[in-house]
Amino acid sequence: MVQYTLAQSPEIILNVPGKDSAKAREKAMDQLMELMDSGKLPTELEEGFGSQQLIEVKETGVESASDEDGITQAVQILSNLATLKLKVQESRSEALEIRKAVDILFSDQSVSEEEISRLKEGFKVLKNFAQANLRYQDARSKAEQARQVLDKALKSPDK
């Protein structure tokens, strides 16, 4: 079994049977296309993205992987966490305002067409915030190990 990820979305792991090969990378690209078509890929990929840009994930522990690879991967994970945190923070207040407006649907108050239209437009913001928040929470739990890898690498040898 070989695993691939993307530099743009290190939280995405594509599992393919076999060893790293052109055929395995093509199967991973097929999985990637399915994720894109279903809207489950959190980032947009530039045109011309190819199988050679997939990054092979080593399933072995940090000790057996080269230290540099572990550090690079840890930094990518933390970078992804930072991006998701910013995205969540930027959309939180607007999403909470829309969430408050949802309560009007459950009241006996009259609602204008304009209010309903605004609410329907806001559902996309609400959905995007909720999805980003879930990805952020998941990435945060994964980032704990990345932080430990960096802490270990940053310790001075005399301690």
Secondary structure, 3 states (H helix, E strand, C coil): CEEEECCCCCCCCEEECCCCCHHHHHHHHHHHHHHHHHCCCCCCCCCCCCHHHCEEECCCCCCCCCHHHHHHHHHHHHHHHHHHHHHHHHHHHHHHHHHHHHHHHHCCCCCCHHHHHHHHHHHHHHHHHHHHHHHHHHHHHHHHHHHHHHHHHHCCCCC
